[in-house]
């Protein structure tokens, strides 16, 4: 399954060899994750508490970065399930990209590793929002 266009662009940016592009895409991914969690918080079939936890983790991750200075913010896929799944996958990619970036001399290692850990936690949290 390929990612929807806005998410595919972020996946591409996360593969960049330019740290600023990876960091900007990470901010966007955390922001989209928070939006996806908020969108289902009070919807039947989704766990409200888990939605709030996921949004809080995503917001904490996003707050570790400066907002991107260029470009327009990507939008979520229309389907709630597609948005949750796509954002969880994207945040797992953020985790891998930040781990890879952690040895870059221009990037603070501890901060990047903390953000990577939040990305993984956010992905797990987003995946657990749906009620059985």
N, C-alpha and C positions, 0 to 999 in steps of 0.2 A: 504494500500500500504506500503510495507516495503522499507526501505532506501537501496540504492545501497551499496555494501560491504564497500567501504572506508568511506562513510558517517555513516554507521551503527557502525563502529568501533569508530568513534568520538562520536556518541550518547552514546555508552557504556562507554567511558571515562568520559563523562559529568555526568554520574551517579555514578562515583567513590566517595568514602569517603576520598580520598587523595586529598587535595587541589592542589598539583602540577599537578596531572593528569587533573583536571578540567581546570586549568589555561592553560596548554599546549594545550588541546583540544579547548579551546576558541581561542587561537592564530591561530590554524589551521583552525577553522571555519571562522574567520574573513578573513584569507588569501584566502580561497576557495571562499568566497563571493566576494571578490575583483576580483579574477580571472574570476568568472562567469559573473560579470558585464562587465569586460573588453572584454570578449569573444564576447559579443553581441553589443558592443558600436556602431559599424558602420555597423550593419546588418539590412537589410530590415525587417520591422515588429517590430522593437524594438526602443524605444525612446532613442536617443543618449544622450540627456542631463540627463535624469533620470539614464541612465547607468553610466555616469560620477559621478553623485551625489552618487549613491549606492557604487561605487568603492571608492570614497573619504570617506564615512562613514565607510566602512569596513576597510580601511587603518588606519583611526583614531583609530578604536577599536583595530586592531592588534597592533598598536604602543603602546598601553597601557600595553603590556605584553612583557616578554622576549621570544625569539623564543625557541621552544623545543630543548633540547640538545640531545635527543635520537630519534630513529625512522626515518622513511623516510616519506616525505610529501605525504599525500593522493592525489589522482587525482580526477578530476571532472568527473561526468557522461558524456558520449558522447553527449547525446541529450542536446541541449541548454535549452529547456524548463525544462527537468529533472534536469539539473544543477541549474537553477534559483530556481525552486520549492524546490529542496533538500537543497540548501544552506539557503533559507528563513526558512524552517522548522528547520534546524540545528541551525540557529542563534536565533530562538525563544527558542530552548532548552538551548542555551548558556545563554540567558536572565534568564530563570528559575533557571539554575544551579548557576549562579553568585549571584542571589538574595538569594538562599539557603546558599551560601558560605559566605555571607556578615557578618554573626555573628560569624564566625570562628576566634579564637583569633590570629592566625598567618597571617591573611589576612587584609590588610588595607580597612576598610569598605567603605570609600568615593570613593576610586579608583574602587573598585569592583562594587559599585552601579552605578558609571559613565559608566563603561564598559557595565554593564547590560542594561542601557538605550540606549547606542549606538547599542547594539545587536538588540534590538527591532526596533530601527529606521532603521537599515540596513535591517532587514527582511521585513519591510513595503516597503522600497525603492526597494528592489529586486523584490518584488511582483508587483510593478507598472511599471516595465520596458517594458513589452509587450504593444504594441499599440493596441487599440481596432479596 
